[in-house]
Amino acid sequence: MKIDLIQTPFPDFYKKMIGNKYGRLVVIEYAGSLPSKHRKHGVPYIKCKCDCGNIVTKCVFRVWNGDCKSCGCLQREMGVEKLTTHGQSYTVEYKTWEGVKKRCLYPKSENYYLYGGAGIKICKGWLGKDGYINFKNDMGNKPTPLHSIDRIYSDKHYSCGHCKECKRNKWDFNCRWATSETQSNNTSRNKYVYIEGEKLSYRQAERKLGFGRGILWSRINNGWSVEEAIRVFPSYNNKKIKRK
């Protein structure tokens, strides 16, 4: 917008502004005054050069008190930054983060009863303005399409381990990217055995021992001791023998 200025004496107090920088604006010269019924010599304006290269005319009072810091480019940049934030809204990591929030925080979510409804939380370090950025920094990129987010301890929360809430409640970092097989061995429904000091789910133990699927569950469910169920290599005749 063009401003119709008149030439009036430039107040001595503001002459020292010439050559100085205010925000992104460097004051070049006095531009004139805008007539005003409240001021005898009008409202003084100055010509400034912005860091972006634009030459603009601004009210001396607004530049002096910091209300005006650029030609307008600063406000535009801040507006774009506010809209885009991080530019990762379409990534698989962002969708994973959104999914965690929904199942923990929104009662209308399909699986809320298994998570938020069961007391599982997402820590405050992964919520709020910088929640996704913190989540991404802690979790890193999803390794492959076969991986998804998994809680290391299935009865504990989605926690980063270092935000104020985690430190106050002594919550450790409890998430990882894991395959469906790893996750199936990490549910609260699983039963475990120890082989050579290593804690394994029944299925993991069967793989380690070379047993067929369901052998351990069938034997132990039919009265075998854990030691015997592990020791005896399966055959057709002893797979489902009941032990008294």
MARFIBA-499027 format. One record per residue (C-alpha): y, x, z. Coordinates in nm, 2 decimals, padded with zeros to 4 digits. Each point is the difference from the previous one (the first is absolute). Example, Ala and Ser with C-alpha at 12.3 -4.5 7.8 and 13.67 -1.06 7.14 Angstrom:
BEGIN
R      c2      c1      c3
R  -00.45   01.23   00.78
R   00.34   00.14  -00.07
//
This chain:
BEGIN
R      c2      c1      c3
R   00.00   00.00   00.00
R   00.34   00.14  -00.10
R   00.25   00.03   00.28
R   00.38  -00.03  -00.08
R   00.17   00.26   00.21
R   00.36   00.09   00.04
R   00.14   00.35   00.06
R   00.13   00.03   00.36
R   00.04   00.30   00.23
R  -00.34   00.13   00.12
R  -00.01   00.00   00.38
R   00.01   00.37   00.12
R  -00.28  -00.08   00.25
R  -00.25  -00.06  -00.28
R   00.11   00.29  -00.23
R  -00.24   00.23   00.20
R  -00.29  -00.20  -00.14
R   00.05   00.14  -00.35
R  -00.28   00.25  -00.07
R  -00.21  -00.12   00.29
R  -00.34  -00.17  -00.03
R  -00.09  -00.33   00.16
R  -00.36  -00.10  -00.05
R  -00.06   00.06  -00.37
R   00.37  -00.03  -00.09
R   00.24   00.29  -00.05
R   00.37  -00.10   00.01
R   00.18   00.11  -00.32
R   00.35  -00.15   00.02
R   00.21  -00.29   00.11
R  -00.04  -00.30  -00.24
R   00.28  -00.24   00.12
R   00.03  -00.30   00.22
R  -00.12  -00.36  -00.02
R   00.29  -00.23   00.09
R  -00.03  -00.18   00.33
R   00.22  -00.23   00.19
R  -00.12   00.16   00.32
R   00.10   00.36  -00.09
R   00.34   00.12  -00.13
R  -00.15   00.26  -00.24
R  -00.32  -00.19  -00.07
R  -00.36   00.11   00.06
R  -00.05   00.36  -00.11
R  -00.29   00.08  -00.24
R  -00.15   00.34  -00.10
R  -00.19   00.13  -00.29
R  -00.34   00.15   00.09
R  -00.29   00.17  -00.18
R  -00.35  -00.10   00.11
R  -00.30   00.24   00.01
R  -00.15  -00.20  -00.29
R   00.30   00.09  -00.22
R   00.19  -00.33   00.00
R   00.38  -00.01   00.06
R   00.10  -00.29   00.21
R   00.31  -00.14   00.18
R  -00.05  -00.10   00.36
R   00.21  -00.13   00.29
R   00.10   00.30   00.21
R  -00.07  -00.18   00.32
R  -00.36  -00.08  -00.10
R  -00.07   00.36  -00.10
R   00.16   00.13   00.31
R  -00.19  -00.21   00.25
R  -00.34   00.04  -00.18
R  -00.04  -00.35  -00.14
R  -00.01   00.13  -00.35
R  -00.22   00.31  -00.06
R  -00.07  -00.01  -00.37
R   00.09  -00.17  -00.33
R  -00.27  -00.25   00.06
R  -00.30   00.21  -00.09
R  -00.11   00.05   00.36
R  -00.03  -00.38   00.06
R  -00.20  -00.04  -00.32
R  -00.24   00.28   00.10
R  -00.05  -00.15   00.34
R  -00.06  -00.34  -00.15
R  -00.27   00.14  -00.23
R  -00.16   00.20   00.29
R  -00.01  -00.31   00.21
R  -00.18  -00.20  -00.27
R  -00.25   00.27  -00.09
R  -00.05   00.16   00.34
R  -00.29   00.22  -00.10
R  -00.10  -00.11  -00.35
R  -00.37  -00.03   00.09
R  -00.05  -00.37   00.04
R  -00.25  -00.01  -00.29
R  -00.23   00.28   00.13
R  -00.34  -00.05   00.15
R   00.11   00.16   00.32
R   00.28  -00.25   00.04
R  -00.23  -00.29  -00.07
R  -00.24   00.13   00.26
R   00.28   00.02   00.25
R   00.11  -00.35  -00.08
R  -00.36  -00.12   00.05
R  -00.03   00.16   00.34
R   00.32  -00.17   00.11
R  -00.11  -00.34  -00.12
R  -00.34   00.00   00.17
R   00.15   00.13   00.33
R   00.33  -00.20   00.01
R  -00.03  -00.32  -00.20
R  -00.22  -00.28   00.14
R  -00.02  -00.17  -00.34
R  -00.16   00.31  -00.15
R  -00.37  -00.06  -00.10
R  -00.14   00.27   00.23
R   00.25  -00.02   00.28
R  -00.27  -00.13   00.24
R  -00.19   00.33  -00.04
R   00.30   00.22   00.06
R   00.33  -00.13   00.15
R  -00.19  -00.30   00.15
R  -00.25   00.24   00.16
R   00.28   00.22   00.15
R   00.01   00.27  -00.27
R   00.36   00.12  -00.05
R   00.19   00.22  -00.24
R   00.22   00.25   00.20
R   00.38  -00.02  -00.02
R   00.02   00.34  -00.17
R  -00.14  -00.17  -00.31
R   00.23  -00.30   00.02
R   00.37  -00.05  -00.06
R   00.24   00.16  -00.25
R  -00.19   00.33  -00.02
R  -00.34  -00.15   00.07
R  -00.15   00.06  -00.35
R   00.14   00.35  -00.03
R  -00.15   00.10   00.33
R  -00.33  -00.16  -00.10
R  -00.01   00.19  -00.33
R   00.09   00.33   00.17
R  -00.28  -00.05   00.26
R  -00.27  -00.13  -00.24
R   00.08   00.19  -00.32
R  -00.11  -00.13  -00.34
R  -00.31  -00.20  -00.04
R  -00.27   00.25  -00.12
R  -00.18  -00.22  -00.25
R  -00.03  -00.37  -00.09
R  -00.32  -00.01   00.21
R   00.19   00.07   00.32
R   00.18  -00.25   00.22
R   00.17   00.02   00.34
R  -00.24   00.01   00.30
R   00.05   00.02   00.37
R  -00.20   00.29   00.14
R  -00.07  -00.20   00.32
R  -00.06  -00.35  -00.12
R   00.10  -00.16   00.34
R   00.34   00.18   00.01
R   00.33  -00.05  -00.19
R   00.16   00.12  -00.32
R   00.19   00.28   00.18
R   00.19   00.31  -00.12
R  -00.04   00.18   00.33
R   00.35   00.14   00.03
R   00.25  -00.29   00.01
R   00.15  -00.11   00.34
R  -00.24  -00.29   00.03
R  -00.30   00.22  -00.07
R   00.11   00.26   00.25
R   00.07  -00.26   00.26
R  -00.34  -00.16  -00.04
R  -00.18   00.33  -00.07
R  -00.12  -00.13  -00.34
R  -00.14   00.28  -00.22
R   00.02   00.01  -00.38
R  -00.27  -00.25  -00.09
R   00.01  -00.04  -00.38
R  -00.15   00.17  -00.30
R  -00.09  -00.06  -00.37
R  -00.37  -00.08  -00.01
R  -00.26  -00.12  -00.25
R  -00.18  -00.34   00.05
R  -00.31   00.19   00.11
R   00.19   00.18   00.27
R   00.16  -00.32   00.12
R  -00.33  -00.19   00.01
R  -00.12   00.27   00.24
R   00.31  -00.06   00.22
R  -00.01  -00.37   00.08
R  -00.04  -00.14   00.35
R  -00.33  -00.17  -00.11
R  -00.17   00.34  -00.06
R  -00.26   00.14   00.23
R  -00.04   00.37   00.04
R  -00.26   00.27   00.08
R   00.03   00.37   00.09
R  -00.18   00.25  -00.21
R   00.03   00.36   00.10
R   00.32  -00.09   00.19
R   00.16  -00.17  -00.29
R   00.10  -00.37   00.03
R  -00.12  -00.19  -00.31
R  -00.01  -00.37  -00.10
R  -00.35  -00.13  -00.07
R   00.06   00.04  -00.38
R   00.13   00.35   00.03
R  -00.30   00.09   00.22
R  -00.23  -00.15  -00.26
R   00.15   00.21  -00.28
R  -00.02   00.32   00.22
R  -00.36  -00.07   00.08
R  -00.10  -00.11  -00.35
R  -00.09  -00.35   00.12
R   00.04  -00.32  -00.21
R   00.28  -00.24   00.07
R  -00.06  -00.22   00.31
R  -00.29   00.20   00.14
R   00.18   00.10   00.33
R   00.14  -00.34   00.06
R  -00.34  -00.17  -00.06
R  -00.18   00.24   00.23
R   00.24  -00.01   00.29
R   00.04  -00.37  -00.04
R  -00.38  -00.03   00.03
R  -00.02   00.20   00.32
R  -00.03   00.36  -00.10
R   00.19   00.25   00.21
R   00.28   00.19  -00.18
R  -00.19   00.33   00.04
R  -00.32  -00.14  -00.16
R   00.19  -00.19  -00.27
R   00.16   00.33  -00.11
R  -00.31   00.22   00.04
R  -00.26  -00.20  -00.19
R   00.04   00.03  -00.38
R  -00.03  -00.35  -00.15
R  -00.30  -00.13  -00.18
R  -00.11  -00.35  -00.11
R  -00.22  -00.04   00.31
R   00.25   00.10   00.27
R   00.33  -00.14  -00.14
R   00.00  -00.32   00.20
R  -00.26   00.06   00.27
R   00.11  -00.16   00.33
R  -00.01   00.22   00.30
R  -00.08  -00.15   00.34
//
